[in-house]
Each structure stands twice: as C-alpha cells, then as structure tokens.
Amino acid sequence: MALSTRQELIDYCLRRLGFPVIEINVDEDQISDRIDDAIQLWQEYHFDGSERVYIKKQLTGSSLNLAANLASNYTVGEKITGGTSGATATVQTAATNVLTVDNVTGTFAEGESITGAESAYTATSSSVDAFVAGDLENGYIPIGDNILSVTKLFKFGGLGGASNSDGLFDVDYQFAQNDLYNLLSADVTYYSMVKTHMNLLESLFVNERQVRFNRKTNKLYIDTDMDKTFNVGDYVIAEGYALVSGTEYSEVYDDMWLKKYSTALIKRQWGENMKKFGGIQLPGGVTLNGDQIFGEATQEISTIEEEMQVRYELPPTFMTG
C-alpha cells in the first residue's frame, strides 16, 4: 500500500524495525525529529525533492501611515515633505489613512506634520509605525522560505531610458523583430547564422540582470537601481527551484529512498538510546546490546547516503565567467 501521510511513513518505519513484535525504545518526539532530518536531506539533494518554478512578485511601495483617515486629501504624484524630519517622497496611491509612496529621501518621523507640495494639505503621521519601507526602498524582494535557489531573473523593466518597460516599445524587442526574416523564403543555414550573430550581440550589449539570493535570509536582491528601474506595482518574474512539500504532494512519503533513510535514522536513534544499557541482562537471558544496533544503523546510513550521491543527486551546475 502506498504511503500518503507523515504518520503512515512513521508507522512503516517502525514496522520495518520490528514493531509491534519488538518494542522500539524511541520517543515520539525523537521519531518526529528523525523524519524531519530525512525529509530535509531528501529535499535538498534528491532530484525529486525540488522542482523548477517561476516566482511572480508585485513590487510594493513604501507606506506612510497617517494618524487619521485623511490620505485622500493628497494628490497622486505630488511631493510630500515631513515637517520635522525633512524627508520627502512622491505619492503613488492615497486611501483611508495610508499613503503609498516612492522616491523616498530621508526617514519620516512618527507624529510629524506631512505637507503636500501641490495640495498644500497638512496631516500628521501616525505615532506608531509611521513609515514602513516597501520593496523599492528595501532594495530586495522577500521570497517564500520554500524557495531553494533563484537561477534567473526575466528581463522586465528598462535599462535606464525614458521608459522602464521592456514591452512592445523596447529597443531590443524592435531590433529583434525587424531582423527576423521570412522563414519561408530565407535559407535555414543563413537564418541560423543570423540568430547566432544576434545572440552574440545580445550577450555583449544586453546583459542579464544579476541577482543574489540566500535561502536563509529569503531575500532576493536585484543588482540595479530599484527606484529608477521599476515602478510601484511592477511585476518581477524569476526562475528558481522550490522544495517539494509532503503537505502539498502526498506521494513524497512513499519515496523509496526516503523510506529507507527514515528507517535507518530511527534505528540509529534507538541504538543511541539503548547504548547506556549495554550488557544489562533481562529476565529470560536476553541481553541489551544498543552498541550493535547503533553500529548497524550507522553503516546503513552511510550506505544510503552514498546511494543518494551516486544515483539520485543531480550533478553540480558549473558557473562560468
């Protein structure tokens, strides 16, 4: 029977170790920890433990919270200034008591007057958490903790020109479109040479945006001037790898390697627990031998981990340049 839940995996491992014929001296919390260890290694190294995904994130602006529902009195696009801090920003949206802003300079203070350059309206910022920085001000994009790595950022957003869009009116798009010759009349060899030449030009003049990501911080940094490249509400799409969760995909718990490794980890924990009772003879002439159980499990774990490297782990990705 295929396993489909975490508890079914635990029961399977205990049966392989002899339960209920043999008492397995391992606490429930210890079993849960060993299952977590097995799943974590499976997710990080097994080729089925992660999948390629596309991450879509809408960029958020910074929020300036007012003490009252007076945000609608400001004009979208106008410049606002903090009376005490001297900080400035441009209003993007205004609703209830929140002003969404960008192009922020300085730091707005709590409880200060906020004056609009065009509307000449003045309101007071909130006394608690008056300013909350958005993606453009932070300089990074928060990513979910299920993301293992980010490999590529798709090219959306301008390169410093008057428009920050890479859509229909982008120079690169028009250049490529005008040089794509009619495939019905052009020779395939010539077309291949043209495409190769265009790819060379693109690699020389249109570089991919560089990104930095660490899964422990869950922050995706884009090495560009965020304020000048993107607008509030723009979408950023990246390619990456996400961990495959058993909560979402029940077939995870029936993985052949995961079942063997989970069993071996629980067995080693059993031996670790029993080692301190080594040599004690029980009624009936039975002698506890935790050292033997521990040693067998350790050897099994080493063999199973080597099997992971040889059979199930993807080859490393080489970086050039």
N, C-alpha and C positions, 0 to 999 in steps of 0.2 A: 504494500500500500504506500502510495506516495505521501511524503510528509508535506504539510501545508501550514503549520504553525510552529512557533517557537517551542511551545510545550511538547508538541509531538516530537520535535528534534531531541529535547531533553530526555523524554521517555525512551526514545530509540537508543540513545547513548547508554542509558542505564541498563537497558535490556542486553546490550552488547557486552556490558561488563559483568553480567550475571544476575542482575536483579530480576525477579524477586527471590530467586533461589539463594543468592548470596546478598548479604547486607552490604551496601555501598556506604562507607562511612565518610560522606561528604555532605556538608551543609547546603541548603537550598541557595543561599546567597553565593557560596563558593561555586556552585554549578552555574549560576547565572553569570558570574564574572568570567568563567572559562568560556561560556558560549559567546559572550561579548568579545573576548580575545580572539576566538576563532573567526567570528564574522568580520572583525576589523581587519585581520590579516587577509581573509578571502577577498574583501572589498578592495584592498589596496594593491594586491598582486595578481589575483586571478583574472583571466581575460573576461570572465563573465561577471566579475564584481563591479565593473564600471561600464558606462555607456556614453557615447558621444551625444552631446546635447547642444542646443542653441539657446543662449541666455538672452532674454529681452528685458531691458530695464529702461523705464522712462525717467529722464533726469528731472530731479526736483530742485526748485529754487529755495532760497533761504526764507524763513518765516519770521516776520516781526509781529509779535503779539501785542495788541493794544489793551488798555485797561477796560475799555467799553466797546460796544458794537458800533464803531464809528468808521470802519475801514472804507465804506462805500463813499465817504466824502472826498477821498483822494482820487486822482485821475490816473488811469493806467498809462504808463510811460513817463510820468513825471518824476522828478528827482526829489527825494526827501532827505532831510538833514536832522540829526539828533542835536537838541539844544545844548546838552551838557557834554556829550562825547565828541560832537563834531563829525560823527560818522555819516556817510552818505550812501544812498542806494537808489536804484530805479525800480518803480512799482511795476510788477507784471500782472498781478491779479489782486483784487480787493473785495473781500467778502466778510460779513459779520465783524469779528474783531481781529482778523488776520490779514496782514499784507504779505503777499509773496513777492520777493524782491530778488534782484541780481545786481551785478556790478557793484558789489559792496566794498566800501573802503572804510577802515576803522572798525570799531566794535560798539554797537549800540548798548547804552546803559539801561538798567531797569529803572522805571519810574521817571524817565526824562521826557521832555516835550519833543514831538515829531512834527516837523513843519514841511508842507509840500511847497515846491517852488512855483507851481502853476496855480494850484487851487488856493494857496496861502492859508490852507486849513491846518490847524494845530490840534493834536491829540496827545495823550500820554501813553507811553509804553507800559506794558504790564510790569508789576513789581516782582513777578516770579517767571523765570524762563522767558524773558522778553525777546531774545533773539535765538533762533535755532538754525544752525548752518545747514544748507542743503548740499546736494552733490557737487554743484559747481564751485561752491565756496570751500568745501572739504577737499576737493581735488581727487576724490576717489569715489567709487561706486560700491555700496555694500552688496555682497553676494551671499547667497544661502550657504549654510555650513555643510550641505551635501555635495558641494562642488569640489572635485578633487584637483582639477587644474584648469587653466584657461590657456588655450593654444593660439587663438587668433581673434582679432577684432575686425569686424567687417567695416569697410570704409564708408561710413556715413558721417557727414559734417565736412565743412570746407577746409581749404588749406590756407586760410588767411586772406582770401579775397573779399570782395564786397558781399558775396552771398556765402552763407555757411551750409549750403546744401550740395550734396553730390548727386542730385537727381537729373532730370532731363536737360537742364541748362548748364550742367557741369562741363568744363572744357575737356576733361578726359573722356567723358561719355560721348561728346560730339566728335572728338578726334577718332575714337574707335569706330563709331557708326559710319562716318564718312569714308573710312578706309576699308570697310568690309565689302569686298567686291562681289558681284553676282556669281554665286556658286555654279549656276547652270552654264555660264559661258567661260568662266575662268578655269585654267588648268589647276588640278588639285595640288600638284607639286609647287606651282607658283603661289597658290593660296597658303600652303604650309610655310613657305619661306616668308611670306608677308606676316603671318601670325607670329612666327618666331622672332622676326625683327621687331614687331610691336611689343612682344613680351619683354624683349631686351630693353626697349625704350622705357617701358613701364617700370622695370626693375631699377633703371638708372634715375628716372626723374620722378616717379610716383611711388615713394616708399610706403610700406605698410606702417601704420601707427604702432608704436611699441607699447606693450602693456606689461605690467608687473602684478603678480598675484601670489599670495601666500595663503594656503588653506587654513592656517592657524589664526590669521587675522581677519579672513573673509572680506578683504578689501581689494578691489580691482582698480589699480592706478593706470591712468592713460597719460603717457608722456607727451602732453600738449598743453597749451594754454586753454583750460576748460572754458573760461568766460568768453574768449574770442572765437573758439571753435564751435561751441554748442550754445543752444538757447534752452531756457526752461521749457520742459515738455518734449524735447527731442528724445528719440529712442536710440539706445545703444544696443547693438546686437553682437554678441561674442560667441565663439565656438569653444567648447570645453568638454570636460569629462565629469560626469556626476556619479556618485556612488549608487549602486543598486540596493534598494532597501527591501528587507523582507516584509516590512509593514505594507508596502505597496505591491510587491510581487511575491506571492506565497511560494513560488517554485524555488526561491532561494534556499529554503530549509531542506529541500530534497537533493541538494547538490552532493554528488558522490564524495568529492574531496572534503567538503565541509563536514559531512557526517563522520568521516574517518578522523579528521583532525580534532573535532569537538570531543569525540570519544577518548582520544589519546590525552587531551588536556585534562579531562575529568579524571582519567585513570592516574595521571601524574599527581593531581591534587589528592586523590585517595591515598596513593603511596606516601605523599608528604605528610598527610595526617596520621598515618599508621606507623611512620618511622620511629616515633618516640616510644612505641610499644613493642619494638623489635625484640624477639626472643622470648616474649611472655607466653607461657603455655596455658591454654584454656582447658576447661574440663572436657574430657574425651580425647586428650592428647593432641589437640590442634594447637599449632604454634603460629603466632602472628609474625608475618615477615613483610613489613612495609618497605624495607630496602629493596627487595626483589621486585615488588610492584612498581616502585618508583623507577628503578633501573630499566625495567622493560618499557615503561611508558616513555622515558626519556629517549630510548633508542627508537621507538616507534615515531615519536615526534620529529626526530632528526630525519628519519627516512621520508616521512610525509612532507616535510618542508623542502627537502631536496627534490621530491617529486613535483612540488609546486614550481620550483625554479626550472626544471627540465621540461615539463610537459604543459604547464598551464600559464606560466608567466609570459607576457608579451615581451619581445626584445626591446632594449632601450632605444629611445629616439635620439639620434645623433644631431647635435647642433653644429651648424657651420656658419662662418662669417664672424 
